[in-house]
Amino acid sequence: MNKREKGAQKEEQVCACLLSRGVKIVERNFRNRQGEIDVIGYDGGYLVFFEVKYRSGKSRGSAAEAVGFAKQRKICRVADYYRVIHHCPEDTPIRFDVVAVDGEEMNWIKGAFDYII
């Protein structure tokens, strides 16, 4: 299994886990020219933009560490676009979560980062 296939497999597992925890997934792999958001869904009253990051080992750091400032800013830009084209009300509460998968260990980090202008 190549790297892309392994990543897709882990993303499937993450989505199954999110669904089992009550998340209503509304979009997967949402893209525009600025980037991609892996999973978009509702958790409670929040519209949540999920970044799924997988690392098979610790040699390049943890999966959570791989979601740095530049990646966070890119996710925020794509989230802005999503909210515009889907006519999300301005007062819709949003959250940016990271689901970090290190080997077989999954860690859902709610509110992993704040909106970046």
N, C-alpha and C positions, 0 to 999 in steps of 0.2 A: 504494500500500500504506500503510495507516494505521500508527500507532505500535504498537498491540497486535499487528497481524499481523507487523510487522517483528521485534518482540520474540520472537514465537512461532517465526518462521523462524530467528532466531539461536539460540534454545534448542534447536531441532532439530539445528542444526549442531554445537552444543556436545555434545549427547548422542551424536551420531555420532563425534565426536572422542574422547569419554570411552570409548565402547565399543571404539574402535580401539586405545586404550591399556590395555585390560584391565579397565576398570571394569565391574562387574556392576550394572546399574541395576535397582533393585527397585521404585521408585516415582517418579512425576513429579507435580508440582503438588499435593503433599500439603498439605491445609488443615485448620485448625480455626478456632475463633472468634478466636484470638490472632494468626493470620497464616498464611503459606504458606512452604513450602520447595520450591524449584524442582525439585531432583533429589535423590534419596536412592539411594545405592548402596554397594557394597563395593569397596574398593581395597586389595588385599593383605589384611591381617587387620583393617582398619578399616571400621567403619560410617561412611560419610561423608555429611554434609549439605552439599549444594552450593547456593550462591547464584549465579545467573547474572545478570550485569548488563551491559547494552548501552548504549553511547553512540555516536551517529553522529559527533559532533565533540567538541572539547575545550572548547567555550564554557562548559559547566557542570561542568568538571572531568573527570577520568578516570572510567571505569566503576568501578574499584576504590575510588576515593575516595567513591563513592556508598553504600558499605556501611559506614555509620557505627555508632556505639555503640548507638543505639536499635534499628536494624535487626538488629544482631548479637544483642542481648538478646532480641528477638522471635523470631529463628531458634532460639535456645537453648530458649525456652519451648515452641515447636512441636516441637522435637527431643525434649524431655522427654516430651511427650504421645505422640509416635510410639513412643518406646521402651517406654512403659507399655502401650499398646494392642497392641503387637506382642510383648510379653513378652520383650524383649531382656534377657539377663542383665546384672546390674550391672557385671560385669567386662569387658563388651564394649568394646574400645577404639573411641573415636569421634574424629572429626576434622571441623572446619568449614573447608571450602574455598570459595574464590571463583573463578569463571571470569569474568574481566573481558574484555569484547569492546569494543574501541575501533575503530570503523570495521570494517575487515576483520581486524584484529590480535587474536588470542585469547591470553590469558595465564591459565594455570591456576595459581592460588596455593594450594598445599597448606598446610594449617594456617594459614590466613589470620588466624584469630583463635581465642582460647581460649574455653572455656565461661565464660559470665557468669551469676552467680547472680542 
